[in-house]
């Protein structure tokens, strides 16, 4: 029987403290559990639209990390998904400079995702937060410059399929 245990860590320094936690799974042999693609929280994850487009525009842009370096994970794709059904409407691969061109996107509210293809399956970018509150109101072209934030946790939701 697998056991899921919350782990709390406390970092102290110069009179202040920071705490964080993560959940780990311990198998009967005392070793960490392998990722389980059917984890219960995958179905419970709530996702909201994060891209609003007021009128049809050519959607281009670049993804970069907090240092300003382009996102260049191998086989990284940008997807536009229907925010209700999660169906992929548009998809394109990032180039070597983190740039993308999705062509013309109709007006609407969408789920904008950065994902990677690994072992033939789409996965979330490792320890990356998806962009929030992207907005396009340009006349003909929308050029998004998107910083992807990375966190230092192996939160179980990381192993869920992208939504």
Rosetta blueprint (number, residue, H / E / L):
1 X L
2 X L
3 X E
4 X E
5 X E
6 X E
7 X E
8 X E
9 X E
10 X E
11 X E
12 X E
13 X E
14 X L
15 X L
16 X E
17 X E
18 X E
19 X E
20 X E
21 X E
22 X E
23 X E
24 X E
25 X E
26 X E
27 X L
28 X L
29 X L
30 X L
31 X L
32 X E
33 X L
34 X L
35 X L
36 X L
37 X L
38 X L
39 X L
40 X H
41 X H
42 X H
43 X H
44 X H
45 X L
46 X L
47 X L
48 X L
49 X L
50 X L
51 X E
52 X E
53 X E
54 X L
55 X L
56 X L
57 X E
58 X E
59 X E
60 X E
61 X E
62 X E
63 X E
64 X E
65 X E
66 X L
67 X L
68 X L
69 X L
70 X E
71 X L
72 X L
73 X L
74 X L
75 X L
76 X E
77 X E
78 X E
79 X E
80 X E
81 X E
82 X E
83 X L
84 X L
85 X L
86 X L
87 X L
88 X E
89 X E
90 X E
91 X E
92 X E
93 X E
94 X L
95 X L
96 X L
97 X L
98 X L
99 X E
100 X E
101 X E
102 X E
103 X E
104 X E
105 X E
106 X L
107 X L
108 X E
109 X E
110 X E
111 X E
112 X E
113 X E
114 X E
115 X E
116 X E
117 X E
118 X E
119 X L
120 X L
121 X E
122 X E
123 X E
124 X E
125 X L
126 X L
127 X L
128 X E
129 X L
130 X L
131 X L
132 X L
133 X L
134 X E
135 X E
136 X E
137 X L
138 X L
139 X L
140 X L
141 X E
142 X E
143 X E
144 X E
145 X E
146 X E
147 X E
148 X E
149 X L
150 X E
151 X L
152 X L
153 X L
154 X L
155 X L
156 X H
157 X H
158 X H
159 X H
160 X L
161 X L
162 X L
163 X L
